[in-house]
């Protein structure tokens, strides 16, 4: 399943020298509810910033992938 989301925050950290990230995101229809997902930093698209629109690949309620939303045209 895919879900549109907006990146509300990014927190980077390392464990044993390996970079990881927590992303905070909201559904565009409900910006008041913030969700979070944790993953390795190399699984995120390059240049991801707060405010970016993204497409989340979900397996159940778990974020399995983050992709930048492509511009139409």
Backbone as CSV, one residue per row, in Angstrom:
resi,resn,N_x,N_y,N_z,CA_x,CA_y,CA_z,C_x,C_y,C_z
1,UNK,0.842,-1.177,0.000,0.000,0.000,0.000,0.893,1.248,0.000
2,UNK,0.461,2.273,-0.683,1.206,3.525,-0.688,0.358,4.625,-0.067
3,UNK,1.044,5.557,0.594,0.365,6.640,1.302,1.131,7.936,1.073
4,UNK,0.412,8.997,0.742,1.034,10.313,0.630,1.258,10.871,2.028
5,UNK,2.376,11.544,2.237,2.699,12.110,3.548,3.561,13.350,3.372
6,UNK,3.668,14.116,4.444,4.522,15.301,4.489,5.526,15.099,5.610
7,UNK,6.797,15.321,5.319,7.847,15.171,6.331,7.766,16.350,7.289
8,UNK,7.560,16.054,8.563,7.437,17.088,9.598,8.714,17.240,10.417
9,UNK,9.567,16.240,10.414,10.811,16.318,11.173,11.718,15.153,10.824
10,UNK,13.013,15.354,11.031,14.013,14.320,10.774,15.013,14.352,11.921
11,UNK,15.283,13.180,12.517,16.281,13.095,13.585,17.276,12.004,13.209
12,UNK,18.520,12.395,13.033,19.576,11.454,12.661,20.334,11.022,13.913
13,UNK,20.772,9.766,13.915,21.569,9.243,15.023,22.398,8.072,14.498
14,UNK,23.355,7.636,15.281,24.181,6.500,14.888,24.150,5.430,15.974
15,UNK,24.258,4.189,15.533,24.411,3.051,16.426,25.615,2.272,15.931
16,UNK,26.644,2.175,16.767,27.884,1.483,16.401,28.439,1.988,15.070
17,UNK,28.358,3.293,14.861,28.911,3.919,13.663,28.032,3.866,12.431
18,UNK,26.876,3.228,12.520,25.959,3.134,11.378,24.889,4.217,11.487
19,UNK,24.648,4.991,10.406,23.660,6.076,10.463,22.217,5.571,10.328
20,UNK,21.382,6.062,11.217,19.951,5.771,11.198,19.195,7.089,11.276
21,UNK,17.897,7.018,11.025,17.082,8.218,11.043,15.683,7.884,11.546
22,UNK,15.118,8.827,12.275,13.702,8.785,12.615,13.056,9.886,11.796
23,UNK,12.045,9.526,11.011,11.300,10.564,10.296,9.963,10.734,10.989
24,UNK,9.541,11.968,11.086,8.231,12.311,11.627,7.413,12.797,10.444
25,UNK,6.233,12.248,10.278,5.431,12.590,9.102,3.961,12.718,9.467
26,UNK,3.251,13.436,8.622,1.804,13.577,8.777,1.136,13.254,7.458
27,UNK,-0.107,12.905,7.565,-0.963,12.710,6.406,-1.390,14.113,5.977
28,UNK,-1.391,14.402,4.706,-1.770,15.728,4.244,-3.153,16.165,4.696
29,UNK,-4.060,15.201,4.938,-5.419,15.522,5.369,-5.496,15.815,6.862
30,UNK,-4.501,15.369,7.632,-4.497,15.548,9.083,-3.093,15.928,9.549
31,UNK,-2.748,17.196,9.419,-1.399,17.656,9.773,-1.185,17.724,11.279
32,UNK,-2.244,17.570,12.070,-2.127,17.641,13.526,-1.608,16.336,14.131
33,UNK,-1.806,15.220,13.458,-1.360,13.924,13.960,-0.013,13.585,13.343
34,UNK,0.987,13.427,14.186,2.345,13.136,13.721,2.655,11.665,13.989
35,UNK,3.157,10.986,12.965,3.577,9.585,13.058,5.090,9.548,12.942
36,UNK,5.697,8.420,13.288,7.139,8.300,13.136,7.514,6.948,12.567
37,UNK,8.680,6.910,11.925,9.232,5.675,11.384,10.739,5.726,11.563
38,UNK,11.340,4.592,11.864,12.789,4.500,12.031,13.344,3.594,10.945
39,UNK,14.477,3.997,10.354,15.115,3.197,9.308,16.560,3.623,9.128
40,UNK,17.304,2.843,8.359,18.680,3.236,8.077,18.667,4.456,7.160
41,UNK,19.649,5.330,7.347,19.664,6.585,6.595,19.802,6.349,5.089
42,UNK,20.494,5.283,4.692,20.676,5.043,3.259,19.396,4.584,2.559
43,UNK,18.331,4.324,3.318,17.064,3.937,2.692,16.194,5.146,2.338
44,UNK,16.648,6.344,2.700,15.891,7.561,2.384,16.373,8.169,1.077
45,UNK,15.502,8.893,0.379,15.949,9.581,-0.838,16.932,10.701,-0.495
46,UNK,17.888,10.928,-1.362,18.891,11.974,-1.153,18.222,13.339,-1.073
47,UNK,18.681,14.165,-0.153,18.200,15.533,-0.050,16.827,15.682,0.600
48,UNK,16.363,14.660,1.298,15.062,14.734,1.950,15.076,15.828,3.010
49,UNK,14.053,16.680,3.004,13.978,17.820,3.934,12.603,17.918,4.569
50,UNK,12.557,18.587,5.701,11.286,18.876,6.355,10.420,19.682,5.383
51,UNK,9.162,19.299,5.287,8.232,19.969,4.377,8.057,19.260,3.050
52,UNK,8.960,18.306,2.740,8.837,17.574,1.477,7.604,16.685,1.471
53,UNK,6.966,16.592,0.316,5.888,15.626,0.106,6.526,14.326,-0.344
54,UNK,6.099,13.223,0.253,6.673,11.925,-0.063,5.573,10.897,-0.237
55,UNK,5.961,9.773,-0.811,5.100,8.605,-0.898,5.721,7.547,-0.002
56,UNK,4.948,7.052,0.964,5.406,6.006,1.862,4.890,4.666,1.347
57,UNK,5.765,3.678,1.298,5.345,2.315,1.020,5.115,1.657,2.370
58,UNK,3.900,1.194,2.585,3.508,0.643,3.877,3.277,-0.863,3.760
59,UNK,3.707,-1.591,4.789,3.347,-2.997,4.949,2.602,-3.049,6.274
60,UNK,1.300,-3.161,6.189,0.471,-3.014,7.383,0.592,-1.584,7.872
61,UNK,1.043,-1.415,9.106,1.228,-0.063,9.643,2.707,0.319,9.727
62,UNK,3.579,-0.460,9.079,5.024,-0.225,9.114,5.487,0.433,7.820
63,UNK,6.285,1.487,7.951,6.855,2.149,6.771,8.008,1.303,6.258
64,UNK,7.879,0.818,5.027,8.905,-0.026,4.413,9.754,0.750,3.405
65,UNK,9.302,1.944,2.991,10.054,2.732,2.029,9.547,4.156,1.984
66,UNK,10.450,5.062,1.640,10.119,6.489,1.496,10.636,6.933,0.141
67,UNK,9.765,7.561,-0.642,10.129,8.036,-1.977,9.618,9.451,-2.141
68,UNK,10.415,10.298,-2.778,9.956,11.659,-3.036,8.803,11.603,-4.029
69,UNK,7.813,12.450,-3.777,6.649,12.534,-4.666,7.115,13.141,-5.979
70,UNK,6.746,12.524,-7.064,7.157,13.045,-8.374,6.223,14.138,-8.825
71,UNK,6.816,15.182,-9.398,6.009,16.287,-9.935,5.297,15.829,-11.183
72,UNK,4.066,16.256,-11.347,3.319,15.913,-12.553,3.816,16.751,-13.716
73,UNK,3.766,16.149,-14.901,4.141,16.929,-16.066,5.023,16.256,-16.967
